[in-house]
Amino acid sequence: MQKWEVVEGNLASPRGFRGAAVAARIKKKHGELDLALLVSDAPAATAAGVFTTNLVAAAPVLVSRQNLAESRGRCRALLVNAGNANACTGRQGLHAARESTRAVAKLLNLTPAQVLVASTGVIGVPLNLSLVTSQLPELVARLSIENASAVARAIMTTDTFPKSCVLRSEAGGKPVYLAGIAKGSGMIHPRMATMLSFLTTDALVGPRTLQNLLRAAVDVSFNCITVDGDTSTNDTVLAWASGVAGAGVRPGNASWAWFLEGLTELCRNLARMIARDGEGATKLILVEVEGARKPSDAERVARAIANSPLVKTAVAGSDPNWGRILCAAGYSGAVFDPNKVDIRVNNLLLCRDGVDAGFDEAAARKELDRKEVVLRLDLHQGSATAHIWTCDLTHGYITINASYRT
Amino acid sequence: MQKWEVVEGNLASPRGFRGAAVAARIKKKHGELDLALLVSDAPAATAAGVFTTNLVAAAPVLVSRQNLAESRGRCRALLVNAGNANACTGRQGLHAARESTRAVAKLLNLTPAQVLVASTGVIGVPLNLSLVTSQLPELVARLSIENASAVARAIMTTDTFPKSCVLRSEAGGKPVYLAGIAKGSGMIHPRMATMLSFLTTDALVGPRTLQNLLRAAVDVSFNCITVDGDTSTNDTVLAWASGVAGAGVRPGNASWAWFLEGLTELCRNLARMIARDGEGATKLILVEVEGARKPSDAERVARAIANSPLVKTAVAGSDPNWGRILCAAGYSGAVFDPNKVDIRVNNLLLCRDGVDAGFDEAAARKELDRKEVVLRLDLHQGSATAHIWTCDLTHGYITINASYRT
């Protein structure tokens, strides 16, 4: 089996998928794509999902979780809309989500449990079901490999660019594809900046195996980004495997590591795009922690730094304020000796053994002026590491979020 | 014993104290007060302290903790500076803090362990000890009851107003005073926005009793404010009791509740001033949670809401975005049924049973336009409550913090 490489394409580059999107007027702006359908044409296709941990889960999350369980991972279609999150909408919201799955199932000759739903947009406003159902025949009629490209645009809210990635490899001399799209937006988990990602492959993966692989890949990719520490009511990652390419992936088989590598790379690429496109963000920040006593310490330090408004604002201003970084590490709950910490921006040493390393201010500013900034801490306590992607905190974030709803 | 009432005065309104401040050029701006001395003239005076929980504690925190322990709560003087936090400054910083206590002790005929120190300002930059020591004779010469007023101004950094409060009561027909000053700044615990507070009383309180009372008062006041969730390296609350007024305060005595009530009111008044003066803040926000199953659930919900950049930004924009509030409650880790939650802004119902209450948009905006906004959640799960003060998140925060250091 070969390495995975990035190629051109869309969600239907893996064989056995079609997609389409329409403008259903769920978004306020006339003519913007806001409703999309993705279908797996292979009858034996499998599906898996990872959802928000927020106690306040949106109706589509509740319905998709249930349908994945009821169909035992044999879901074949996804209906997704932007412009309305269908969250905090009570029974009415659940009704709208369930009726959507029924309507899609009827048109595609599936059972309702084989249809998954996802939504992103305003919280607390009822979703107008008729806007959705009236567009379904048109959506089904448009389903094609080419039209699957439009799905990535239809799920955007405050995203400034569509996020899509396709990987290609070979198994047994035959091509195998992995594809994915995502939407994030400013912060990572805000009410309207839900993180959604949908992944497809033509490899042959059983539903339980796909679920385990997806969980593993999400843990080291989407779960390693943060924009403002808010966890949305709608976060959803879904994956489908059509099996059309053969290339069976099973636990205990060499195919497992090969496929997980591709899936992880796919998720990481999409996660990085989300962090880079954080609301108002001008810079992608990678927080790398090494030398921790144990992995949980490394992760605590990385998350505290990545979530600190003071650190993120300093990066926005290209201020080499390493004291804020050390301060955030200090309140993270991790155990370490502050007098042993080294801090670097990219490869420039700012702090050695917990005190100023005597760096050149202009050089440090130059490093912080880059579009991608790596904040590296070495705790010198052990060998555990962690990394988290985030973005800087700017005036743009305030402007976007002070009056998004209205 | 009577109720406590707010009166005019300063840190030396409680008898047995003197204070003074000078401009020592530790702050960059010429002529700004930045070094202050507070002295308790009563030989039997007691002292207590509560310090940052940050693992990365500044040199003055380390030295003050040690001196409080070594003197067994018999400290008599405080030297405090703004403009430099003396944090992340290693051995050199510890040396500067210790030498400061020695120099003050010599001038006041005290032991070094009887002198406490506190600093706020830039992290990671060595404190110029000679700027401090050269001003000490002048500071001592200026010590007076009147000059104690200047201490509140000398500890300001990005604070927009000095924070001071004096309470008066009577015990046995004689007046008893409690006084306090504080500095916060934008967010609450940033590197330069350290929270400092210094309290004085002329009641007669033993060192251990004073420590227990201070801890209890801090828990329901300063520990109930947040600006950006960052915990500073320098946070310090110190209290002195001169005993000059008599009015002994002892555990198991009616005086205990009376004194704790006054001390708590004093701390709450100062804490509210800090939250109101958050960096860039235009509004004071009180998050009130009731109906939780247990106190820890109530506090989790209140803190998650008060720390959510999305909620704080929505309040800044007077956007009645109750979905963000419910969303933050949902990821707080508290256990509750989202379908039972009511959310109010001041007394206006926005969300009932987890869904839109059908409120009037203009009326909601009017409530959010107030200078003090109360966000009230009723979880309808039990009887536990919690409250947290915070402020809105505005463009001002970004401007202040993007390039504070340089």
Interface residues (C-beta under 8 A of the other chain):
Chain A: T53 N54 L55 V56 A57 A85 A87 C88 T89 G90 Q92 V122 I123 G124 V125 P126 M187 H189 P190 R191 D228 G229 D230 T231 S232 T233 N307 S308 P309 L310 T313 A314 A316 G317 S318 D319 P320 N321 W322 G323 R324 L326 C327 A328 A329 G330 Y331 A334 V335 F336 P338 N339 C351 D353 G354 V355 D356 E361 L393 T394 H395 Y397 I398 T399 N401 A402 S403 Y404 R405 T406
Chain B: T53 N54 L55 V56 A57 A85 A87 C88 T89 G90 Q92 V122 I123 G124 V125 P126 M187 H189 P190 R191 D228 G229 D230 T231 S232 T233 N307 S308 P309 L310 T313 A314 A316 G317 S318 D319 P320 N321 W322 G323 R324 L326 C327 A328 A329 G330 Y331 A334 V335 F336 P338 N339 C351 D353 G354 V355 D356 E361 L393 T394 H395 Y397 I398 T399 N401 A402 S403 Y404 R405 T406
